Amino acid sequence: MNVLGRLFVASLALLLAIPAGAGILVLALVLDPVAGTWITAGALAGLEGALADLSAGLPPEGLALLLAGLARVLFWLLVVPPVLVAVIGEILRLRGLAWYGLGCGLLTAALPWLGRGAVRPGSAPLAEARLTAILFLAGAGAGLVYWLIAGRHAGPDEPRRG
């Protein structure tokens, strides 16, 4: 397949893999009771801060900053791992399901740990382990969708047997 064809297929695969990873992340966060409690507490705190700003006659800048931070985190968790794994896979012409599924899942799960550098003192290890597992599932799902569409055809063309 020529370069433009591979670029088109890879772009299409990423356009489908990223929302698939986001959907898996949302579904896992909604179904997990610990994550549901965490999300509810965070949403209520954000809403309380926005309402406090509005009642004081201030613009809801805290809500805008919260949304901007959330967008940045989601970009790093949902877009960067599939794109990075896809680019490396295309350059190295990798076809393996393990590369796309496990590679993207491990990278997605590792990003929060790499971003903060170390374990926080006093943090709940069970909640962090559950969140890491959820992020792994979301990344692996995105990697598998990419592999189904474009990754399994990434290597050199096999000679036709006739």
ABEGO torsion letter per residue (X at the ends): XBAAAAAAAAAAAAAAAAAAAAAAAAAAAAABAAAAAAAAAAAAAAAAAAAAAAAAGBBBAAAAAAAAAAAAAAAAAAAAAAAAAAAAAAAAGBABAAAAAAAAAAAAAAAAAAAAGBBBBGBBAAAAAAAAAAAAAAAAAAAAAAAAAAAAAABBBBBBBX
